[in-house]
């Protein structure tokens, strides 16, 4: 699961073409994201939080000629996980 830091939240919203889908504040986003994370874990899914650097995501998406949207963020999180084989709980 893509995970943002307070200091990079505004940047991810800024570079995303679907910015209307983000809550206004990091605090709101974190509350919703944590709830989704907890729900997935409770369902037995092996979900981990993958902290994403928005500028790395943008560079990757740009190199592929893609916009930063939900699908791109998910793909990048999966690639980042595969490279690191880890996350944070």
For each residue, the residues with C-beta under 8 A, 3 or more apart:
1: 33 36 37 40 47 48 49 50 77
2: 50 52 73 74 76 77
3: 33 49 50 51 52 87 88
4: 8 9 12 26 29 51 52 54
5: 8 9 51
6: 9 26
7:
8: 4 5 11 12 52 53 54
9: 4 5 6 12 13 25 26 29
10: 13 14 26
11: 8 14 15 54 55
12: 4 8 9 15 16 22 52 54 57 68 73
13: 9 10 16 19 22
14: 10 11 19 54
15: 11 12 54 57 58 68
16: 12 13 19 21 22 68 69 73
17: 67 68 69
18: 21 22 69 70
19: 13 14 16 22
20:
21: 16 18 70
22: 12 13 16 18 19 29
23: 28 29 32
24: 28
25: 9 28 29
26: 4 6 9 10 29 30
27: 30 31
28: 23 24 25 31 32
29: 4 9 22 23 25 26 32 33
30: 26 27 33 34
31: 27 28 34 35
32: 23 28 29 35 36
33: 1 3 29 30 36 37
34: 30 31 37 38
35: 31 32 38 39
36: 1 32 33 39 40
37: 1 33 34 40 41 47 49
38: 34 35 41 42
39: 35 36 42 43
40: 1 36 37 43 45 47
41: 37 38 44 45 47
42: 38 39
43: 39 40
44: 41
45: 40 41
46:
47: 1 37 40 41
48: 1 81 86 87 88 89
49: 1 3 37 87 88 89
50: 1 2 3 77 80 81 84 87
51: 3 4 5 87 88
52: 2 3 4 8 12 56 57 73 76 77 80
53: 8 56 57
54: 4 8 11 12 14 15 57 58
55: 11 58 59
56: 52 53 59 60 76
57: 12 15 52 53 54 60 61 68 72 73 76
58: 15 54 55 61 62 68
59: 55 56 62 63
60: 56 57 63 64 76 79
61: 57 58 64 66 67 68 72 76
62: 58 59 65 66
63: 59 60
64: 60 61
65: 62
66: 61 62 69 72
67: 17 61 72
68: 12 15 16 17 57 58 61 72 73
69: 16 17 18 66 72 73
70: 18 21 73 74
71: 74 75
72: 57 61 66 67 68 69 75 76
73: 2 12 16 52 57 68 69 70 76 77
74: 2 70 71 77 78
75: 71 72 78 79
76: 2 52 56 57 60 61 72 73 79 80
77: 1 2 50 52 73 74 80 81
78: 74 75 81 82
79: 60 75 76 82 83
80: 50 52 76 77 83 84
81: 48 50 77 78 84 85 86 87
82: 78 79 85
83: 79 80
84: 50 80 81 87
85: 81 82
86: 48 81
87: 3 48 49 50 51 81 84
88: 3 48 49 51
89: 48 49
